């Protein structure tokens, strides 16, 4: 799988691009062995309805555009859509919102995604000019930027590093199944973090990676959103 990942990243670089498309980012995550929610791409209302029926309601609708950085803030994310009628209305509202917030954005389409609920975790990586490749773990979802509850380690990491990182999170009670939310299985999270560390170590061309959120469900961890930027 690592050879296939390298091939994809090198091809993107040859095209003169640094930011992977949403679909490309998900492909890399999938090849690295990380679990993903069900997703289908659509380019118009009719196709969206067709794909939503395949994925199965309720669904989440997300804008697909390299130019739209903060999707939620721009009205580029709609969740809990339960019918064709709701989807049609949400699609139309989304396109109006994106046009208003990002007038010159190139919109590739929308992603129709399986709704996954649970405890939201942030996992990512960055390249520090002084220290090099680092991996991040923190509280995920819409509260990431409010709480900034994130801890870092240099890559490569060990199981002990992940254990320490979990303990450093101020909101670590969330990981333990706070107020009925699913518990984050520590062994599963450790394995996932080690896979990401290996992915970055083997592909230093990856400058940044943002998996937010990774959702802990009763069945296990599932990656919902992925963004990868190359050097």
N, C-alpha and C positions, 0 to 999 in steps of 0.2 A: 504493500500500500504506500510506503514511503516514497517509492520511485514514481508512483502515479501522482502523488502530491507535488513532488519536485517538478515534474513535467508540466503540470497545470500552472504552477507559480512562475516557472521560467517562460512559459508561453504568454502569460499576462504581462510580464516584464518586457518581453520582445515587442508587444503591442504598444509599449510606451505608457502603460497604465500603472498606477500605484494602488488605487482603491478597487478592491474586488466587488463585483456585483453581489447582491444578496444571495442569489442562487449559487454563485461560485464559492462564497464564504461557507454556505451550508454544505456544499460538496466536500470542501476540505475538512470540515468538522466531522462529517460522516465517514470519510476515509480514515480519519484519525481514530475512529472507533468510539465516538461520543454519541449518545442517544439523542435523537431529534424528534420533534412532534411532526405529525403529518402536514404536508404543505403542497399547494398547487398554485401555479401562476396563471393570471388572466389579464387580458388587455382591454376588455370592455364589460359592460353590465351583463349581457347575455352569457358570456363565457364564465363570468364570476359565479352566476347562479348555477351553471352546469357543474363547475368545479366544487362549489359548496355542497352540492348534493352528493358528489363523490366522496368528499372528505367527511361529510356528515355534520349537521347542525347539532349544537351551537358552534359557531365559528368566530374567529377573529379576522378582521380585515386590516391589512397594512399596505401603505404606499410603498412602491419599489422605485427608488430613485437615488442615485449616488449624490445628488445635489441636496437632498433633504436630510440634514444631519439629525435634528431633534424631531423625530416623527410625531411623538405624542403632543408636544407643544404646538405643532402646526396643524393638528387635527388629522394627522396621517395614520392614526390607529383607532379602530373601532372594535370593541369586544362584546361578547355575549349576543351575537346576532343569531336569531332563532328561526328566521323564515326568509323566503325569496323576497317578500315585500320589504322587510327590514333591511335586507342586503341591498336592494335597489336604491332605497332612500339613503342608506349609509354611504354607498358608492358615490352618489351624486353630491352629497354634502362634503365628502372627502375631497373630491376634485375641486370644488369651489374654495375650500379652505387652503389647499396646497397652492392654488393659483394666487390667493391673497397673500400668503406668507412667503412663498418662493416663486415670484412671477416668471423668472427665467429658468426654472427647474425643468430638466428633461425627465419626464415620467415614463418609465419602462412599462409600468402596469401596476397590478396589485398582487399581494399574496393572500391566498385563502388558507387559513391555518386552523388546525385542531385546537380547541380551547383546552388549556391545561392550567389547573389551579393548584396552589400549594404554597410552600415557603420559598420565597425568591432569593436566590444567591447570585452574586456577581463574581465571575471569574474572568481574568484577562491577563494580558501581558503588555509590556511596554519596553522601549529601549532607552535606557538612561545614558546620557552623553559621557558620564564619568564611570558608571559601574557596569554598563552593558545590559544584557537581557534580564528582565525581572518578571515575576509572576505575581498576580494580585488576587486576593480573596476578600469578599466583603458582603455587606447587606445589599441585595439587588433590587431590581424593579424601579418604580418611580421615586423611591426614597433615597436612591444612591447619592444624588447630588445634594440632598438636604443634609443627611447625616454624615456623609463622607467617612463612613465606618469601613475603612479598607486597610488591609495590611499587606506588606510586600516581602518577597524573598528573591535572592539571586537564583537564576537558572544555571545548572540543574538543581532540583530539589529532592529531598528524601522524605520518607514517611514521617520522620520526626519533625521535619520542617512544617509539614501540613498540620500535624497535631498542635504545634506551637502557634501556627497562624489561626487555627480555629479558636484557641484560647485567648488570643489577642483581640478578637472581635468584641467590641463593647456590647453589641446586641446579640451575643452568642446564645442567649436564652431562646431566641427565635429558632435556632438550629435544633433545639431540644423539644420542639412541638408545642410552642407557645399558644395558649388559648385554643386548643383543638386543631391547630394547623399540623400538617404532616411533619414528622421528625426528619431531619437531614441525617441519612445513614452515613456515619463517619467513615466507615471502610470504603463505601462506594464513592464518597466525595474524595477521599485520599487517592483512590485509583484513577479517578477522572483528572485530578490535579497532576498526577504523575504522567498521564498520557499527554496533557497539554505541555508540560515541561519538556517532554521528549520531542513533541512536535516542533516546538520553538528551537530546541537545541539542534535538531536535524535540519531545520529550515531557517537559518538566521536571516534570510531575506525578509521574513515577517517582522515588520517594525512594531506594529500594534495589533492586538486582537482583543475584541470586546464581546464576551458572551454574557449578555444581560437582558433578561434573566435566565439563569438555569434554575428550573423549578423542581423542588423536592415534592414528589407525590407519594401516595401510599404504595405505588408500584416501583418507585425509584426516581432517580434524577433524569430530567428531560431538558435539553437545550431548546430555548424558544427563539432567541434572537442572536445573530452572529454578524460581526463586522470585522474584516481583516484589511489592514493597510500594509503595503510593502515598503521596503527601504527605497 
